[in-house]
Amino acid sequence: MQFLEKIKSLAERAPALVQHLETEEATKNALVMPFIAALGYDVFNPQEVIPEFTADVGIKKGEKVDYAIKNGGNIAIIVEAKKAGVDLTKENHGQLLRYFAVTHARIAVLTNGTMFQFFSDLDEPNKMDKSPFLTLNLLSLRDDLLPELSKLTKDNYDLDEMLSRANEVKYREAIRAIVAAQFDAPDEEFVKFFFRAVKPKGSNYSPSAKELFTRLVEEACKQYIADRVQIRLRSALAQEEGSEPPQMQPAQDASAPAESAPDAAPDESVGGDEDNGVVTTDEELQGSRVVRAIICDSIPLERVADRDTKSYFGILADDNNRKPICRLHFNRKKKYIGIFDTAKNETRHEIDDVVGIYKFANELRAIAEHYTSDASDGGSPQSQQASEPTTQANEV
């Protein structure tokens, strides 16, 4: 199995494992060691991976870093692991910084088993940077970061190439975060930029202009995202040449959880069909198209089906209720998208409109890719019945 397959396989298993990892040692065994192994290093060979590596710091003796990874006979990477679910704090960072200073490693990794932060000494030689140049989240794996990570694998280890790209990756991720924040809630300087660009020279940025342009910039950003989604959608639909639109069917899963919705819209929002009371809205269809546009590279679109119910609009793999990709809860005053993990647990997230679905692109691709593996097809009817979708009690 190649590097990319190993990392993706680990990412698929991670959500189900995390809830059972109550100690740091359990986290190391279930997630950290498999991650190191995915990079191609033999975790059971002390000539490659040294556990509890002694890194004495000044007068402090017996200081140990969890793993030291050797490449070409030299220590290349050090790894400090914490228990799954804990936040990676400044205190953890400071501890790793001390270890970095007394080893020859140029790469330091801080992890809680699912979040892996990669540090180097880009800002000042021989002193670990305060912020990571790359952050990998197994619970929301981004394919675009994997080529960068592959430069640290045993067989393709290329420190010079990695570090030459590290600053670019670091700054690109920082810019990405800023853009995302501005699209969600543009600040005054961002709004002023567009005001100056489109208004006649000499126009005053008055309070009324500020209020108007803040709203316009926010709307324009959302529309831009929607337009990009539509471009992807047209590309995805082009792959379905000659295929008929998916037929809407009522769900047949008698064990699906009942909805308790104090903020549900009036009954007429879902009524109207004489046989089953299900009405598929244009907004639900648009949401389905957005989901298809997102996952078109992860699963063949002919395997994706829709099922509408009175409570939610379901999007499934293989038209199978035991393979839920997501649910659109749009028959309410508030809109939610229900995202499923590989254990088929649903977590709902509130969204403003169908464009909000795009925020969960990585999660949607992850569950779609999960269903492309033979292992996800299930086994006996009994084992399938035991893996019906469940809904988390807390709504996000």
N, C-alpha and C positions, 0 to 999 in steps of 0.2 A: 504494500500500500504506500502510495507516494505522500509527500508532505501535506499537500492541500487536502487530500482525502482524509488523512489522519486528523488534521486540525478540525475539519468540518464534522467528522465523526465524533470527536470529543465535544464540540460545541452542541451537537444534537443531544448528547447524553447529559450535559452539564445541568440543564434545568431540573431534571428529575433527581440528580444526585445531590444538589445543593441543600435541599431540605433535610437531608439525612446526615449532614456533616456538622457535628457538634464540637469538634476539637480541631486544633491546628494540625495534629498528626493525621487525622482522617482526611483533612483537606489536601495535605501533601500526597497521600497515597492515592486518592481518588482523582485529583485534578492536576496537581503540580508535576508529579512524576510523569504521568501520561503526556503532559505538555512538553516536558523536556525530551521524552522519548519520541514525540512527534517531530522534534527538530533533528532527530537522527542519532541522538546520543544514548549510549547504553547506561541506563540508570543503575545497573547492578555491577558495573565495572568501575572500580575506584580510580582507574587510570584515565577515565573520561569524566565521571561525575563523582565528586567528593562530597558526601553529606556531612553536615556539622563541621564545616571547614574552619579551623582556628584562624582568627584574624585579630591578633592582639593589637590594641590601640593605646599607644603611650603607656601609662602606668596601669591601664586596665588589661589584665591578663585573662586568658580563657574566653575571650569574646569569640563567638562563633556565628558564622553566616550559614544559612540552611543548606545551600548547595553552591559549590564552585565547579564550573564546567570548564574542562580543558579542551583545547583544540590545538593540534600541532605541538603537543607537549607543554603548552603554556596555559595558565588560567586566563580564559577569554571572557567568561560571563560569570557573575555572581548573582544568586537568587535569594531573596528574603521573602518568606511566605508567612501569611497570617491566616487566621481562621476564616472560612467561607462566611460571607455576609457582613463582615466588619468593614468599616470605612478605612481607606488607606490614608492615614493622618500624617501631619507634619512630623510627629514624633517618630513614626515608622520611617519617614524619609530621612530624618536626621541619623537614625541608627544605620541605615544603609549607606549614608554618606560617609560615616566613619569607616565602615568596612571597605568602601571604594578607595579611600585614601591610602590604605595599607596593603593593597593588592595591586597586581599589574593589569587587572581586568579593565577594559575600556567600556564594557557594557554592564550595567547593573539593572536588575529586574526586581520590582516590588509587586507582590501579587496577593490576592485573597482567594485565589483559585479560579475565579471567573474574570476578574479584571487584572490585566497584566500591563504594568507601566514600565517602559524602557527608558533608561537614563544613560547619558554619557557625559563627557567633559567638553562640550562644544563652546561654552561661554568662556571658560578659563581652564587652561591645561592642568590636568591631574586633580581637578576639583569637580566633583559631581554636580551637574546642573540642578537648579531648584525645581525645574519642571521637566517632565518626560518629553522626549522627542516623538514618541509613538505610544499610543494606548490602545490595547486590544481588549475587547469585551466579548467573551465567549457567549454571553446571553444575548448579544446583538451583534453578531459577527459581520464585519464589513469586508467584502471580498477585495476591495481596492487596496487594503493594507497588507494583504497576504504576500504579494510579491516583495514588499519591503522586508517582511519578517523572514522570508525564505533566504535572505542573505546571511542569516545567522545559523542556518542549518549546518550540520557537520560536514556534509559533502560539498556544499556551495558556500562555505564560510568566506565572506569577503568584507573584512572590517573597513578597509579604505572606501569601498563602494558604498557600504552602509552609512558611514559617517559623512561621506560627501553628499549623500541624499538626505541625511538626518535633519539638517537645518531646514531644507525645503519642506520636508514632511511636517516638521514642527510648526513652521510658520503657516503652511497651508491649513493645518488643523485649527490653528488659532483664528485664521481668517474665516474658515468655515463656521466656527462657533459664533463669531461676531456677526456674520451674515445671517445666520439662523436667528440670533437674538433680535437683529434689526427687522427681519421679516415678521417676527411675532409681535414686537412692540418697538417701532422705530423711535429713536431718541431725537432730541431737538436738532442736533448737528446734522443728522442724517436727513431730516425733513428739510432743513435749511438748504442743503445741497441741491435738492430737487426744486425748491422754491426759486433759488437763484438761477437754476438752469432753464426754467420754463417761463418765469415771469419777466416782463419788460425791465430793462436796466433802470435802476433808480426806484423800483417798487419797494415799499416799506413792509417789513416782516412784522405786521401788527398782530395783536392777540387773535383777532378774527382770522387772519391769514394763517397763523400757526395752527389754530383749531381745524380749519378747512384742509390744509395741506397734510396735517398728521393723518387725517382720515383718508385722504386721497392716496397718500403714499402706502398706507397699510392695505387699502383696497387694490392698488396697482400691483403690489408685491404678491398678494394672493392670486390675482388674475394671471400674473406671469407664471406662477407655479401651476395653475390650472391649465394654462396653454401648453406648458411643457408636458404635463400629464397627458393631454390630448394628443400631442405628437407621438408619445410612446404608445398610446392606445391605438392610434391609426396604424402604427408599425406592427403592433401585436395582432390587430384584426386582419392585417394583410397576410399574416401567416395562416389564417383560417379561410383562405379563398374557397368559395363554393360551399362552405359549411353553413348550416342553418343556425339561427340564434338559439341559445339554450332554452328549453321549455321550462316554464315555471310550474313547480309541483308542490303541493302541500307536504310538509314534513310527515314522515311515517314513524318517527322515533317516539314511541310511547313513553320512554323513560327520560325524555328531555326535561330539564328542570322547569318548573312553573315560574312564570314571571311575577314578581311583586313590584309594581311600579306606582308609587304614590303620585308621581308626576306624569302619569300616562296621559296621552291626549284623549279626547272624547272618542267613543266607540266608532263614530262614523269615519274616523281616520283609517280604520282597517276594515270596515264593513263594506258591503256592497255586492259580494259574490253570493248568489243565491244558494250555492251548494256548500261552500266551506267558509264564507265570510272573509276570504283573503283577497286583498287588492294590492297588486304590485305597483308601487308609485314610480314616477320618473326618476325621483331622487335615489331610490333603491337601485334602479337599473344603472344610473350614472355611477353610483358607488361600486356596483359590480364591475363596470368597465374599468374603473380606476384600479381596482384590485387586480384585474386581469393584466392591465398594463404593467403593474409592478412585478407580477410573478411570471410573466411570459418567458423569461430566461431561466426560470427555475423548474418549471413543470410544463409539459406539452398542454396547450390550451384546450385540446380536445378532451383532456381528462378533467377539466374544470366544469362544474355544474352549479346551478342555482336552485334553491328551494325556498319558497316564501311561506311564511306562517303568519298567524295573527300577531305573534309576539315579536318575531324577528325575521330578517331576511338572511338565509344561510348560504354560504359559498363553500362548496365541498370538493374534495378530490374523488374522482370516479363515481360521482353521484351516490356516495356512501356516507350515511350519517355518522359512521365511526371514523371518518376522515375529514373532520371539520377544518377548514382553513381560517375562516373568520365568520362572525355574525354582525350584521348591521342592525342595530336597535334604533330605528328611525321613527317608530310609531309612538313617540313621546314628545313632550315639550323640549326636552334636552335630547341630544343625539349622542349615541355611544357606538364605538366599534369594539366588538369582543374579539380579543386576540387569543389564540390557542398556543400552548406550548406542546412539546412532544409527548407529554404525559396526558394530553387532551384536557388540561385545565384551562378554563376561560377566564381572562382578566379583562374587564371593561374599562375603556378610556373615553372620557368625554371629548367630543370634537365639535367645532362650530359648524362645519359643512363638509361636503365630500372631499374637499381639498385636504382636510385634516388627516385623511386616511394615509396620505403620503408620508406623514411623520413616522409611520410604523412600517415603512417599506422593508427594513431589515428583518423584522419579526415575521412579516408575511412571507418573505422569500425563504426564511429558515424553515417554517412549517411546510411550505410547498415542497422544498427540497427533501424534507423528511419523508414525504409520501412518494418520492421517486425511487426510494430504496426498496428492495424486495422485502426487507425485514418489517417494513411498516404495513405490509399487506395482512398481517395478523396470521393466526393459525386456525385452531379449531373454533367452532361457533361459540364454545364456552369461553375461550380466551378473548374472543372479540367482544362478547357481551360484558366481560369484566372491564373493558376499556372504553366504555361509553363516555362521551364528553361530560365534564362537570364544570360548574360555574363557581368562581371564587366569590365568597360572600362579600368581600370589599370591592366596591367599584371605585376606579381611579378617576 
